[in-house]
Amino acid sequence: MINRALIRLKIVQIVYSYYQNGNKNLDATEKELLFSISKAYDLYNYLLLLIANLTDYAFKRIENAKLKKLATPADLNPNMRFVENKFAAQLQANVMLNDYTTRQKRTWFDHEDFLKQLYEKIQSSDIYKEYMEKPSSTYLEDREFWRKLYKAFIYGSIELDNLLEEMSLYWNDDKEIVDTFVLKTINRFEEANGVDQPLLPEFKDEEDRTFAIRLLRRSILNCDEYRRLISENTRNWDLNRVAFMDVVIMQVALAEILSFSSIPISVSLNEYVEIAKYYSTPKSGGFINGTLDGIVKKLKKEGLILKK
């Protein structure tokens, strides 16, 4: 699940913290990086669990309504389409998700007020009303229904973002990227896979885990060389006046450009310019792009970079 875009972001954050906190223990920093990545994977599972728990919550409301003293005909004969959604049922029974829930002992029923608020928003939507009025639905329609609900009510939800931030500081910057992984997972579900439908793994493969550790270590261990290159290519600037986050982003970018020959330079440049746009100053993207481009041209001319 953890892709290289998220790995790069995590490393920039961890390297920034490494200098700001004054804790210069590289082994501890590596452990912090892997822990931060594992928390992103926790968020992925927790957001999938939200679909399952919201379905459980809706069923609980239906059962409680039947027990009211003045239960209406609608209470006694409810429309069960939402709680019998085939995709949600498959997710509720998913082996990997249930294993996560057992290990983490985490449930959205710890935040039942949020479940109530979310469910009532969904109930009032046209997506819900149109779905509930159908005489029947296929597995693919049930899966598409949840994809639409996720995009409309979970992806980009400020209320949910605030709640997740209270639960873990690690989740503050992860939600937007992790949302894309959840949507990808919904699209990959197949009815034939039943309870054994695979979820995304924490790392796509061992190569990505190695990439993360190696990039972190190169960024820090070769710091003096990378900052010398940055300083030489920002002669009209006092390096101490450059936003520190910009320096860190360029430091990590140079570690990647100079350490991973298989990654095209344009890919590396684009990734770190995008990080700068979100996590530094408004002008940082252009400044970083220009500075790194100058360094790359110089190193190519000197024969120190051979890749494109």
Secondary structure, 3 states (H helix, E strand, C coil): CECHHHHHHHHHHHHHHHHHCCCCCHHHHHHHHHHHHHHHHHHHHHHHHHHHHHHHHHHHHHHHHHCCCCCCHHHHCCCCCCCCCHHHHHHHCCHHHHHHHHHHCCCHHHHHHHHHHHHHHHHCCHHHHHHHCCCCCCHHHHHHHHHHHHHHHHCCCHHHHHHHHHHCHHHCCCHHHHHHHHHHHHHHCCHHHHHHCCCCCCECCHHHHHHHHHHHHHHHHCHHHHHHHHHHCCCCCCHHHCCHHHHHHHHHHHHHHHHCCCCCHHHHHHHHHHHHHHHCCCCHHHHHHHHHHHHHHHHHHCCCCCCC
